[in-house]
Amino acid sequence: MGYPLCLMNIIRVIASWVLIASPLLSDVPPAFTQPSSRDQSTSCRENINENTSIYEVKLVSSLENNVTIQTQQPSSLHPFQLIKGSYNWNLLTPAFVKLDRETTSQFIFVFNATDGKQSELSVGLTLDILDENDNTPQFTKSSYTGTIYNTGNAGDYILTIQADDKDLNPNITYSITGGDVGNTFSLDQYTGQLTLKTPGNLDPVTTPTYTLTVQASDGNTFNTTTVTINVVGDTCVSKPCTNGGTCTSAGITFRCLCVSGTTGNTCSQIVATTVSQNETQEQERKTDSLLAVYIVVPILALSGIVIAAIAIYKHKNDNTVDDDNVQNGQATNVLTVDK
């Protein structure tokens, strides 16, 4: 009889404690344990099934409490759902649509817990949507067209084919899957650059056009496009440019870059060289200098000769007069002595 009596006493104590503590516990507001300051992020892959649980929202106590989604950013026509479990609340993906990272890569939630009297908001929970390789490469053009001359060399560049993929960090590779008769072309699998591989196959008469099928693949999905290559004869082979002109092929025709002094479609016309105004002025200055040298200088030299001749002549006349005076003086002296 001792054991039943002891058990009854324990039950009475626990019941009394519950009755005393209940009013006190009812005054404590709900508290979140998840999400919390140390647990504010989670993730799931895109294309996950609808109505799939991706996160558990937890409180210190789930008794007499209820939790709802207070805010969801960005908002959506197909919101996430919060369903009560045995002890916690499960965050479920939308009911009628799958998640797409390329449309929305991140969501942020705030939850509200209430016991009917008091409410508590959680910290923000960030949900990152992880990428899956679910998008097909898309070419930047609906089709591509290029031209190659029949005189081309191996490795000559023709054009570049490009494709984009909305997936995160796509690894796109390119390949020729049809139309490359005789293995005439080469396509870089990483850059999409199309070049000439076998020049000997080019004949604008027998094969004026190549129609290639090019594939772009991301390892999971692929897409194709059409590439048309036109083969034309090199119009510069006949050397149509004359007088040193440089020929450049331009589709089915050509262009000539003429040297100075020539003009026309084939540089066959000779034109006079136009002297610029500065050159003319410089030529005039040189002419004036030559006039100074060949005209003025001789005149100055002649003037000097004339002046020198005059001076010599005058000097001789002065000497003659002096001699005559000396002779006359001597004659006078003789006459005086004789007397």
Secondary structure, DSSP 8 states (H G I E B T S, - for coil): -HHHHHHHHHHHHHHHHHHHHHHHHHTS---EEESBTTB-EEEEETT--TT-EEEEEEES--TT-EEEEEEEES--SS--EEEE-SSSEEEE--SS----TTT--EEEEEEEEE-SS-EEE---EEEEEE--S----EESSSEEEEEEETT--TT-EEEE--EE-SSSS---EEEEEE--GGG-EEE-TTT-EEEES-GGG-BTTTB-EEEEEEEEE-SS-EEEEEEEEEEE--TTTT----TT-EEEEETTEEEEE--TTEESTTS-EE------HHHHHHHHHHHHHHHIIIIIHHHHHHHHHHHHHHHHHHHHHHHHHHHHHHHHHHHHHHHHHH-
